[in-house]
Amino acid sequence: MILAIDIGGTFFRYKFGDVFEIKKTKNIDIIDEILKLIKTFKPERLGISFAGQVFDGKILSSPNIKVKEIDLKKLIKIPFILENDLNCAAVAESRYYNCDFLVALYSGTGLGAGIVENGKLLRGYMNLAGEIGHIPYKETPFVCGCGKNDCLEFFASSKVEKVGTFEDYKEALSKAVGTVAALFNPQIIVLGGGYYLHHRFEIDQKYIPNFDKLKIKVTKLKDASLSGAEILVKEEL
């Protein structure tokens, strides 16, 4: 059986068969928790979705999770996949909509995008494609987890409550949608993330390129990143 884990900036979720649990990420040591779950359930395969930078089985960094660089291949002895959470979400959304050209743009603790191009994840050179939240936008008095003070996600995620208004949030997220539309020319852009879903609004079309057949939808999946981690294990391991 497959153990699927989703490690977000706010919540840590896992699923094994019919067992599902959610915890606050800040209350646990995520590495200890992963190893404990493996010991408890003894899964055959493992899929991990992580809200940060990952590459070749290594957690490199995260702007919203306190974690040091670590090579999970040295700790996990069963076949596993470690993937960025938005990449996992994009896979799940792509399969749900049966769409080979799709971007999942999620606004929660931070802002990120996962890109499916011709049915495959667009990962980039170091698996960093889609980090749209760290595009320079407007300077703030705060420092992002990436080390800069002008990231788009200050205004297009829950962080806007420290630096701006709801109108600022709507403008920033609408511009983010327009940016991914122009860069990747998807057939569907799926909006999700806890903060957006709690404050849903219509994207301002003046920021969106006039591309034929572009559809902007709101996710219908409850735990897309978790589902995507499980799908990737089934498809790639």
Secondary structure, DSSP 8 states (H G I E B T S, - for coil): -EEEEEE-SSEEEEEETTEEEEEEGGGS-HHHHHHHHHHHH--SEEEEEESSEEETTEEEE-SSS----EEGGGT--S-EEEEEHHHHHHHHHHHHHT-SEEEEEEESSSEEEEEEETTEE---TTS-TT-GGGSB----SS--TTS-S-BGGGTSSTTHHHH--HHHHHHHHHHHHHHHHHHH--SEEEEE-HHHHHT-----GGGS---TT-EEEE---SSHHHHHHHHHHHHH-
